[in-house]
Amino acid sequence: MASFKGKEGSSCEETTALQETKTLVNNGQNHAKAPVKMDGAKSSKYESLCKIIAVIIVVVAFVSHLLRGAHEGSGSCTHLLTKGRWREGLGEEIWQPFGCMMHQYHMKEIRTCLQNRPLAFVGDSRLRDVYNLLLHELAGTDEEANKKAHRNLSYTGENNVSINFFWIPEVNASMEYLFKHWLKHSVGRPSFIVAGASLWTIKNRDNALQEYKANFTRVKDVMNALGTVNDGEFEKMLKASKALKIKVNRDEFPKSPVVAWKLQEPVDESLLSAVRKTITVEKINIYNSLAEIALYNTSIKIFKPGMLVKNTEQSSTTDGLHYVNGVVQWELYILLNRFCNAYIRPADASCCVPREHTTQLQYNSFAVFVACTLLFLVMSLCRRCRSPQVQQDVESNGAQHKSSCQWLWSERTYCVLKAMAKLTLIMAYFYVCDRTNIFMKEQKQYSNLVVVITLVVFLILGAYTWTPVPASKISFLNRDQSDEWKGWAQLMILLYHYIGASKVLPFYVFIRLLVASYLFMSAYGHFTYFWKKGDFSLYRMCQVVVRMNIFVVILCLVMGRPYQFYYFVPLVTFWFLVLYVVLLLYPKVTAELVKEDPKYLTWISAKLLFMFVTTYLIWNSSLVCRWIFSQWAIKELFVDQKDNVREWIFRSNLDRYIVTYGMLFALVYQLFRSYGVIEDNNMKRLFPRAVSYLVNFICFMTIMGYSIQAYGCRGKVQCNAVHSVVSFLPITAFLLLRNVSGFMRSHFSMFYAWVGKISLELFVGQYHIWLANDTKGILVLIPNQPLLNVIITTFIFVCACHEVNKATGVLSDALVAKDVRIMLRRLVIFIIMLFIIWWHKTHHDKGKMH
């Protein structure tokens, strides 16, 4: 903290403004000092107002969702079975349950779920359709004899998978006897039971409602007892295991069966045969209402498949009674999600998925944040009681004397604790959004119309804020231009993730290109800095690494995710460290050395060649690559949630050459500039007119050729193989198009540049407070209002990321010291903390999970 340059008695905001002013003065921009200060104050006022509004919205949403949970239940299982809507997907319609995400199960997952967990269907021909479709999904069977069989059916597969259908089309003594049998005998008792019947009663007997009600009441009592049969024993075993301090798997305890009652879908009366004309939608609704009333406040789950039937399209049934596989398929998915999600825990599902285990490391992190917040409150009180005393002492004695609170006071510590207190609130919002069921989550929805409208909005905002670069800042790929590039690239990446466009191949290729361009700019900027400044100090290296990683490290601790989960930051950090080490190797070549002795160009060329060859050799051998990144000392930095380095190897392999190329491009550009080949600090063209036209034409055709290739490649594997070796071509083409013209080089979009300044926070923060369920879905604060929800969540998301950018900037300045000895001590402390975190992850938390 001693490195934080805050003045005693000044506020944190004033300190930041002072640092910005010093930067402008040091860059020779004294003329911009006054307007920057004025605009900064006005901007800060608007920013504070926006953030206050965001906090109010979050509080209101939090309270309203808590009240909704208290009224409807905090779990998502009820809504999964009873409420939802159809949404347009990629070429097909998908079902969206209310407030949660549903997984589409395939054969292997179904087998895993049903292993040693028997499933039973009890009812009429509609449930038989679900049974037959499940068998088709599971075993590929499609027997016509079973489709209309008025008899019991059964299936037994590998790994003790058992599925049974009991033909009991009416609620009667037979159904009651079956449930009583399961209640008395645990052997053969199903783990999952789906029952439903009333159509035969409606069809065959008039005025049978009272009889149905009496029978249903008796059956309901038995089903309710069956649904709670093991609850008492389950709790006893849990208490015993805790008392004996035995670590056990909760899933191994014999739980009570999950019993669901399937209400009847409506019929299409115009298509019903003569013998079924007595079945009407009105009668079905009466019987369904009777069942709902009887099952209220019981252990039996109510399933309403009628929600899947569109009122405007009942042609999904061929005979008016039985629905085609399109409807039955989603009925099966809903039931599998209700039964299996607790065991399988699919990554893209949130319906009926138990809350994730909170590790001891997370609890410890929460404790640190809360402690810092409490210390900040104490120091705030000290600041209040200190200020009047100091003012009084100054007026009376002409000098400051220590007040009663001054022994607790430190402006530098106050600024750090204030940043930590802000991060505490923001991290609490992160945790609530993505680690609890308080807020809703829904599946992503791709739409070409949404893409077009969003792009038009982005273009309008970019064009509206098109403004000249200050004359003193005009240069090739200047800071404003690079921020602009990062900004619009980040907007495209956000759009790509929000609508789930990874399956749209050209979009996927374009996003891969944007990630490569960010790595290119990173290499270009860092190489240029080291080349000009010659500052290879430990302070500079730590400053860059800490600034890039502090937000991610905090999220890893709070959200319980590995470092590689936020893959982009590890990727940029890794290649920066590679660049730093290569340039640090003897001799340290700089522009000044080359100017004195051009022979040093041979050394820098040899370094770049060495970097290229080493990269080629390592990443060209999957065995060597996996061995290097699997070593104990560094493995935890490269493994994913499955404790595998495969994802890191894939990510780093995609853009393995672009950093070397970015360094080479920066070197060539700096040499051209130093030898007077190009002059870029004015509004003139970089080259003569004819050459400029030719360069622009070649660049335009290069981008068009790459676009055609992106549309023409057959799959991601082929696209990725091409991308890794030719991505430098469209990046170079765009860079030249952006800078050859003096007009283009001397203008930029303020909107894109503003987004670019917080692009790192936006990229990482989207994982939990804009998207949801670790990027698999989207966060829903305003249910059933998609447009309003995206506006509200985006507003809060941007405000939070902007504040994170400011707070982590304060923490970074406090953590990194220019004094080498202090910095080395902090690095030792950091390594010890890494070891503690590793021990928690591999011993304490894993043991607790088991």
N, C-alpha and C positions, 0 to 999 in steps of 0.2 A: 504494500500500500504506500510505501514511502516514495515511490516513483510517481505517484499521482500529483500533478502540478496544480493544485488548487490553492488559491490565496486565502489566508486566514481572514474570516469575516465576510468573504464573498460567497454568493450562492453558486450551486453547481451549474445552473444555467448561464450565469455570468462567466464562469470559468470556461465553459464550452465556447461561448461567444468570443472570449478573449483569445482562445486557441485558434479559432477560425480566422480572426483578424490578423494574428501573428503569421498565420500561413499565407494569407493574402499579401502581407507586407513583404515576407521573405521571397515571395514569387514575383515581386516587382509590380504588384497590382494596387498601389496606394490609392489610385483614383477610384477604385471600386469599394473602398472601405466604408464610406458613409452610406451609400445606397444598400449595400449588403446588410449592414446593421439594421437599417430601417425595415427592409423587406424581411429580414430574419425575425424581427420582433413581431411583425404583422403575421408572418407565416406561423410562428410559434403560438400566437393567440388562436388562430384557426385550428391548428393541430390539437391544442388543448381542448378546445370546444368539441371537436370531433371525438376525441377520446372519452370525454365526459359522457357524451351521448351514447357511445359504444358501451360504456360501463352500465349506464342506465338500462339499455336494451338487454344486456346480458342478465342483469338482476331481475328484470321483469320476466324474461324467458325462463330463467331458473325457477322463479317462484311459481309461474304458471305451469311448468312441467312437473314440479313437485306436487302441486295441487291435483293435476291430472292423474299423476301416478297414485296419489292417495285415494282418488275416486275410482279409477279404473284398474288399479293394480300396476305396480312398477315393472312387472315382467312384460316381455313381448310375445309370450305364447298365446295369450288370449286373442290379441289382434291378428296373429298369424292365422288362426282358425276362423275368424269371424269378419275380418274387414280388410279391404284392399281395393286396388283399381288396376285396369289394364294400361300398359304403357308401350309406346313404340320402341322396338329395339332395332338391331341391325338386320333388317329384312324380315323381322317377325315381331309379333306382339309378345310381351312378357308380362307376367303377373307381379305386381308390386304390393306386398302386404303393407298394412298401415304401420309406418314407423319403424320397420326393421328390414333386414336384408335376408333373402332366401337363397339357398344353394340348390343347384340342379345336380342331383345325385347320379352317379354312374355305377356300373356293375360292381367294381371292386369295393367301393365305399359302402354299397348296400350290403355286400357280403360281410364286411368288417363290422358293420352296425348290428346285423342280425345274428352274428356268431354267438351262440349260447344265449340268445335272446329271442325266443319264439314270438311270432306275430300271428294273430288270429283275426279273421274277418267274420262277423256274425250278422247275417241279414239276407237281403234279397238280391235280385239280379244286378242292381246298380253297384253294390259292393262287389259282386262277382266280377264285374268289368274291371274294377280297380285291382282285384286279385290277379286276374289274367294278365293285365298290363304289367304288374310287378313281376310276374313269372317271365314274361317276355323280356323285360329289362335284365332280369337276373340270370336266366338260363337260356334265353332265346326260344323258348317253347311258344307255339302258337297253334294249339290244337282246337279245331273247330268244335269238337265234341264237348269241350269244356266251356265254350262260350255261352251255351244255352242249357247247360246241365242243371236240373233241379235236384241236386244232390251235394253232399259234402265233397270237397276237394282238398288235396293235401300235396305238399312238396317238401322233400328233405334233400338238402344239398350237402356239399362239402363243408367241413369245419362246423358241423352241427347247426346248420342253417335250417330252420323249420318254419314253414308258412302253411296255415290252414284256413280253409273257407268252410263255414258251417251254414248250410242252407236252412235258415229259419226266417222266412219272409214275413212273419207276424210276431208281434210282442205277445207271447203266450207262455204257457207252463213249460214248454220245451226250452225256451230261451232262459227262463228262470232256473230250470234244472241245470242247464249248462254252466251258468255263472255260479250256482251253489256248489257244483262239483269242483270248479276251480278254486272256490273259496276254502273248501275243506281239504283239498289235496294240493300240496305244493309241487308234487311231481307232475310235469307236463303243463304246469300253469304258464300261460303266455306272459311275456314281459310287456307286450303291446297288444291292445285289444281295440278294434274298431267295430262298432255295432250300429245298426240303423234299420228300421223297418216301419212302414205304415201304408205303403201303396197297395199291398194286397188287401189290407183291411178296408181301405177306401173303395177298392175295385169290387170286392166280393160281397160286402155287407153294407147296407144302408143303416144310418142311425146307430153306428157302432162306437160313437165317440166315448160314451160313458164306460163301455166295456174296455176300450183301449186305455182309458185313463186309469181304471182300476188295475189292469194288468201292468201298465207302465210303472205305476207306483210301486208294485211289488218287485218288479225287475230292477227298478232304480235303486231300491234299498239294498239289494244284493250287490249291484254294481258298485255302489258307494262303499260298501264294506270291503269289497274286493280291491278297490282303489286305495285303501288305507290299511290293508291287511298286515303289511310288514313295517309300518311306520314306527311303531313302538319298539320293535326289535332293532330296527336300524339305529334309532337314537341311543339305545342301550349299548350297542356295539361301539358306536362312536365315543361315548363316555368312557367305556372300558379301555379302548385303545389310547385315549388321552391320559387316563389314570396310570396305565402301565407304560406310558411313553413309547408306544409302539408306532412306528411309521408304517402306515398302511395306505393302500389305494382305495379311496372311497367308492370307486366304481365296482370294486369286487364285492361289496356288501349286497345282499339280496334285497332289492328295493321292491316296493309295492308296484303292481302293474300300472301302466298308464292306460286309462280307459277313456275312450272318446266316443261320443254319440254323434252320428252323422245325421243331420237333418236332411230333408228331401229337397232336391232341386225342383224348380217349377217345370211344368210340361208344356209342350206346344200342342194345345187342344185340337188344332186344325189337322194335325198329322196322326192323331191317335186312332187306332183301329176301333171297330164297333164294340168289342168286348171291354175296351179300356175307356170308353166315353164317360164313365162315371167318375173317372179321375179328373179333377179340376184343380186349377191353381188356387182357387178359394179354399177348397177342402184341405189341400196340402198346407196352406198357410195356417189353418186352424190347428191341424195336428202338430205342426212345427211349434206353434206358440204354446200348446199344451206341454210339449216336451221341454221347451225352454223354461217354463215356469216351474215344472217339477224338478229340473236339474239345477235350479238356482242354489248357490251356496253349498254345492256338493263337490266331491273330488272328481267328478266326471267332467271331462272337457267337451264343450259343445263345438261341433264343426259345422259351418254353414257353407256348403259348396254352392249354394244358389248364387253367391256373390260372383262366381266365375261365369255365370250365364248372362250374356248381354241382352238387355231388353229389346234392342233393335235388331238382334241377329240370332234368333232362335233356330236358324237353319243348321246350327251345329248339331242338331239331332235329326236322325233319319226317320225314326218312327214316332217321334213326339215324346218318347219316354227315356230312351237310352242315348247318351251323348257320345259324340265321336271322340277319338283319342286326344284331340286338342284340349278338351275340357278335362277328361279323365286323367290325362298326363299331369296337369297342374294340381288336380286333387291328390294324386300320388305324391308329387313333390312336396305339397303342404304337409301331408301326413308324415313323410320321411323326415322333413325338417323338424316336426314336432317331436318325433320319437328319437331321431338319431343325432341331432346337433349337439346334445349334451355329451355324447360319447365320441363322435368324430371331430367335433369342433372345426368345421371348415373355415378356411381363412376368409372367404368371401360371404360369410353368414353372420348375422347378429341375432336372428330370431331364436329364442329358446337356448341361446348359448350362455353358459354360466359365466359370471364375472371372473375376469382373469385374476389369478393369484397375485397378491401384492408381496413383493420380496422384502426381505429385511433391509436390503440396500435402498430400496425406495423409501421405506419408513425412516431410515437414517437421513436420507436426502430431505424429506419433508421436515424433519426435526431441525436441520441446519437452516433451512429457509425460514421456518417459523421463528427460530432464535434470532436470526438477523433482523426479521421484521420487528420483533419485540425490542431489540436494541435500538433500532431506528426510531421507534416511538419514544423510547427513553431519551435519546439524543435530541429528538424534536422538542420535548418538554424542556430539556436543558437549554436548547437554543432560544426558546421563548423567554425563559427566566433570565437568560444571560444577556440578551440584547439591551433591555432597559437599564440593567446594572452597568454595563459597559458604557452606554451613552451618558449615564449620570456621572461615572468616574471621569470620563473625558471632559465633561463640562466643568466639573469641580476641580480636578487636579491637572488637567491638560495631558494626562497619560492614562493608559489602561491599566487597571489593577485586576487581579484575579477575583472573579465573583465566586459565590458559593458553588455554582454549577460548572465553573470553567475547567475544573480538574477532570470533568467527564467529556470535555468538548474537544473535537478535532474536525476541522472542515473537510479534510481529506477522507477521514473515516465516515463522516456524515454522508458525503456524496456516494461512497461505496455502499453503505447500508441502505441509502435511499434507492439506489439501483436494485439492490437485492430485494427490498420490500416490493418494488414494482414487479420484479420477476416472480416473486412469490404469488402475487395475485394472478399474473398471466399464466404461470405454470399450473395453478389451481384450475383455471379455465381449461387449459389443455387436458388435464387429467379428467375433469368432469365430462368433457366432450367425448373423449375416446377411450376411457377406461371405466365408464359407468353407463347405466341404461337410462340416465335422467333425460338426456336429449335423444332424439330419434336419429336413425340412420336409414338411408335408402340406397337402392342400387343406382349406378350411373346409367345415363340414358344418352345414347348417341343420336344426333340429328344433324343432317346436312344443313337444314334451315338455320339451326342455332349457330353452326360454324360460320355461315355467311353473314348473319346479322352481327355476330360478335366481331368478326373481322372488319366489317364496315364501321362499327363503333370505334374500334381501335384506330382505324385509319383516320377517322374524323378527328379524334382527340389528338393524334399525332400531328396531323396537318394544322390544326388550330393553334397548337403550341410551337409551331415551327419558328425558330428565332435565330438571329445571328450569333455566332461565337464571338466573344470579346477578341478584339484585334490582336492582343498579346498572346492569346491562347491558340490561334490558328496554326495547325500543324497536321501532319499525317496521323490519323487515328488518335486525335487528341482526347483528353479525359472526358469531355462532354460527349464526344462521339462514341467512345467505348461504353460509357454509361447508357447512352441511347441504345446501342446494340444489345447490351445485356438486358435492358428494359423490355424492348419489344420481343426479344427471344424468350424472356421469362413469361411474358403474357401468353405467348403461344404455348409454352410448356404447361402453364396453368390450365389453359383451355383444353389441351390434349388430355390432361389427367382428369379434369372435371367431367368430361363427357365420355370418358373411357374409350378413346380412339385408338388404342394400341392394336386393335384388330384391323384397322384401316391402314393398309401397308404403305401407301405414299405418305400419309401423315406420320407414321412411325419413322420412316426414313428421314423425313424433314426434321423431326425432333432429335434424332441421332446426330444430324448435322449441326443443330443448334448447340448441343452439348459439346461437340468437337470445337465449334467456334469459340465457346467460352474457355476451353482449355487452350486454344490458340491465343486468345487475348491475354490469358493469364501468363503464358510463356513469353509472349511479346512484351508485356508490361514489366515483368520481373527481370527479364534479360536486359531491357533498356535501362532499368534502374541500376542494376549492378554494373553495367557497361559504363554508364555516365558517372555514377557516384563512387564506385569502387568500395562500397560499404558492405563488407561480408561479415559484419560483426554478429556475435551471438544475439545481441539486442534486436537487430533487424530480422533475423530468422525467427526468433521467438515472437516478435511483434506480429509478423504475418501469420504464423501458425496459430497463435492464441486467438487472434481476431477472427480467423476463419472457423475455428473449432469450438469456441467457448459455448455457443448456443447449442451445438450438437451434443457436446458433453453433458450439458445440463439436461437436455431431453433424454439422453441415454439413461441418466440416473433417475429422473422423475418418471419416465414412461416405461422403463424396464425393457429397453430394446438395445441390441448390440450396435456398436459403432457403424458397422457396415450397412445397417438398415437405412441410414441416411447416406446412400452410396455416393452422392455427388460431392459432398464435402470431403470424404476420405480420398476420392479420386483426385480432386484439385490439390489437396494437401500433399498427397504422395508424389505427384509430378512436380510440385514446387520444391519438395525436398530433394528429389532427384536432380532438378535443375541447379539447386543451390550447391549440392555436393560436387557436381561436375564442374561448375564454375569456381568452386573453392579449391579444387585441386591445383597443385603447383604447376605452372605459375598462374597467379591471379591476373588474368588479362583484362585490361580496361581500355577505354578510349584514349586516355592520356598516355598509357604505355605504347599503344599502337601508333599514336601520333609521334612519339619520340623515336620509336623503332618499329617500322612496318613488319619486321620479321616475326613479331608476336602474333600476327595474323595466322601464321602456320600453327601456333599452339592452340589458338581458339578453334581453328578448323579441325585439328586433331581431336580436340575434346568433343566436338559435335559428332565427328565420325565415330569416336569411341562410344558415345551415347547411343548412336543409331545401331551400331553393330551389336552392342550389349543387349539392347532392347530386342533386336531381331532374334538373337540366340536364345534369350530367356523365354520370350513369348511364343517362339516357334516350337518349343518343346513343352508339351503340357506336363510331362513328368518333372522336368526341372522347375517349371513355374510353380507347380503344386508343392514341391519339396521346399522351395524357398519360403513361400508364404505360410507354410504349415509349421514352421519352427516355433518352439515353445515361447521364446522371448517376444515374438511379434504376432503370434497366431490370433490372439484375442482382438487384434485390430483389423483382421481380415476375414473372420468367420461370420456367417450369417446366423439366423435364428436356429438353423438346423446344424450348427457347429461345423459348417463346411465352407471351404474357400472357393467353391465352384463359381458362385455368383461374382465374387471379386475378380477372378481370372477372366470371366466373360466380359465384365465392365471395362477392366483395364485393357483387355486385348482389343476392344473395339477402336480405341483411339490411341494406340500405342506409339504411333509415329508423329502425331500432330504437334506434340510439345517440342520435339526436336525441330520440326519444320517451323514452328513459331519462333524459336530461338534463331534459326538460320535466317528467316525473313527479317527479323529485327536487326541482325548483324548486317545483312546486305543493305537494308534501308539506312542504317546509321552510317555505313561507309559511303553510300551514294550521297548522303547529305553532307558529310564532312568534306568530301572531295568536290562538292559543288555540282554534282551531276543533276540533282534535283533541288528545287527550292520550294518549300511547302508552307512557309510562314506568311503567305500573302494570299490574295484571292485570284491569282493567275493559275492557268493550267499547269500541271506537273510536266507535261511534254508539249512539244509544238502541236498546232491544231491538227494536222493530218495524222500524226502519231497518236494523239489523244483519241481521235475518232476510231482509228484502227484498234487501239487497246480496248475501247468501250465495246466495239462490235465483237471482238474475240471473247471478252468477258461475258457479254450477253449470251452468245452462242454456247459458251461453256456451261452457264447456269441452265439454259434450255436443254442441253444435252444431258446434264445430270438429272434434270426433272423427268425427261423421257425415260432414262434408265430406272428412276425410282418407280415410275408407273409400270414399267415393263418387267421388273424382276419378279420371279415366281414365288418367292417366300422369304421369310426373315433371314434364314441361313444364308441364302444367296445375296440378299441385300447387305447383310452385315459384312460378308467377305469382301464385297466391292467397296463398301464404305470405308473400311479400315485403311485402304491404300489409295483411294482417290478423293477423300473428303477435303484435302487441301486445295483441290482445284476450284470448287464452287466458293470456298471461303476466300481464296485469293481473288477470284473474279468479283465477288461482292465488295471486297475491300478496295479494289481498284476503281470499281464503278462509283463507290462512295467518296473517293478522294482525288481522282484524276481531275475532275472539274473543280475549279476554284469556288464556284457557288455552292456546290454540294459539301465541299470540305469546310466551308466557313459558316455552315448552318447546322442546326440540330433541333430535335424535338424535346422540349422541356418536360413534357409528360413522360415520354419514354425514359429520359435520363433520370427523372425522379424515381420511377419504378426501378431503374437499374441500380440506384444507390442502395436499395433495400432488397435486391434480387436474391441474395443469399438467404436472408430471413424468410422471404416469400417461398423460396423453393423448399426449405426445411419445414417451415410452419404449416404449409398446406397439408402435411401428412395427418395432422390431428385436429385442426380447428376449421378447416374448410372442406377437406375430404374427411372421411371417417373410417373407422375400423381398419386403421393402418393403410389408408389410401384405397381400400377395396370398394368403398361406397362414398356417399356424400352426407354431410351433416345437415340435419333438418331441425331448425328452430321454429319455423312457421309451417306446420303441417297443412297439406292440401292446397298450398299456395306456392307453386314452384318458382315463379318469377320473383315474388316478394321475398321468398326464402333466400334465393341466390343473391339478391341485392343486400339483404340484412347480413347474411353470413360473410359476404365479401367485404362489406364495410367494417365489420368487427375484425375480420382476419387482417385486413390492411392496417388498421389502427394498432392492433396487437403487434404485428411485425415491425411497424415503424418504431414503436416504443421499445421493443426488444433490441432493435438496432442501436438506439441511443443508450439503453441500459448496459448492453454488452460492451459497447464502446468505452463506457466508464470503467467497467470491470477489467477490460483488457489493458487500459492504461495503468490501472492499479496493480495488475499482476506482473507486468513486464517492466523490469528495471534496467537502466543503462549500466549500472555498476555490475561488473562481471561476477564478482564474488557473491553479491546478493542474488543474481540471476541463477548462478550455479546452485546455491542453497535451495532456491525455490524449485529448481529442476529435480533435485534430490527428493524434496518433499513430494513433488508430483509423481515421481517413480514409486515412492512408498505408497502413495494413495492408489496408484494403478495396481500394485500388488495386493492391497487390501480389497479392492474391487474384484480382482481376479479370484481371490480366495472366497469372497462372498458368493460369487457366481458359481464356482466349481465345487464348493464344499457345502456351505451353509444353505443357500437357496435351493440347490439341486436336491440336497437331502430332504429339505422340507417339502419340495414338490413331490418326491417319491413317497 
